[in-house]
Amino acid sequence: MIYGSPFVYDNGRMVIVGSTDGCLRILNTQSGEIVCETKVDGNGLFSSPVVYLNFIL
């Protein structure tokens, strides 16, 4: 489940979302394909991701 707002970037072609399963995912908005997925927190992610200087915060 996703609580926070997604972060849209690359002129709307990519979206970053954090989920309650603790994974951060980057998805292609055109195909819906998961471009990247990483487990970052076992307790879940409940806030919106932000990109700053090419870093996901």
Buried (B, 14 or more C-beta within 10 A) or exposed (E): EBEBEBBEBEEEEBBBBBBEBBBBBBBEBEEEEEEEEEEEEEEBBEEBBEBEEEEBE
